[in-house]
Amino acid sequence: MDERVILEEVYDAIEGEKLSTAIIRNVIIGVLFVLMLSLPKIYIATNIYYTSVKINKLLNEYYSLKAENSILKSKIEKLKFKNRLSSSLF
């Protein structure tokens, strides 16, 4: 019996405090305002992240190609030296 009285009081309190359309409109406007402010920030942060990932990938490729270039240059120098030695013997 006691629970029923509490439930009725809660129901009466909810019915007495109905939300008016002005309050609902203000809440919707507030939510839209917050979204308008936060969505560009999220978009920019995401673009910065993906751009930095691309830059890191390109830098890694650049460094590996630079190292490969130096290895190839040293191989070419060895071949040139070997070719000079063999041509001078004849």
N, C-alpha and C positions, 0 to 999 in steps of 0.2 A: 504494500500500500504506500509505503514511504517513497518507493522508487517512482511510482506513478505520479505522485505529487511533484517530484523533482522534474520529471520529464515534461509535465504540463507547464511548469514555470519556465523551463528552458524554451519550450515551444512558444509560449506567450511572449518571452523576451525577443525571440527571433522575429515573430510576427510584428511586434511593436517597432522594431528597428529596420524596417524595409529600406533597401537602398533606393535612393531617388535616381532619376535619369541624369541629373546634373553630376552626381558623385560618380556614376558609372562613366559618363562622358569624360570627366576630369581624369579618371584613372586611365582610360584608353589613351587620351592625349598625352598623359605622362609616360606611358609605356612606349608610345610611338616616338616621343621626344628622346627618350633614352636609347631606343633602337637607332634613331637617326644619328645620334652622337657616337654610338659604339660600333656600328657596322663599318664605317670608313676606317676606323682604327684597326679593326680585325682584318679588313681587306688589305690595308697597307702592310700590316705585320706579316700576313701570309705571303704577300708578294716579296717582301724583304727576305723572308726565310727561303723561299724557293729560288730567288736570285742568288743568294749566298751559297746554296747547295750547288747551283750551276757553276758559280765562280770557283768553288773548291774543286769541283770535278775538272774544270778546265785547267786550273793550276796544277793539279796532280798530273794531268796529261802533258802539260808543258814541261814540268820537271823531268818526267820520264823520257820525253822526246829529247830533251837537252842532254840527259845522261846517255841516251842511245847515240846521239850525235857525236859526243866526245869519244865513245867507244869506237864508232865507225871511223872517226878521224884517226885514232891511234892505229886501227887496223890498216887504213890506207897508207899511213906513214911507214908501217912495217913492210907492206907490199912494195912501196916505192924503194925502200932501202934494199930489200931482197932483189928487186929488179935491177938496181944499180950494180949490186954486187955480181949478179949473174952476167950482166952485159959487160962489165969490166974484165971478167975472166976470159972472154972471147976476144 
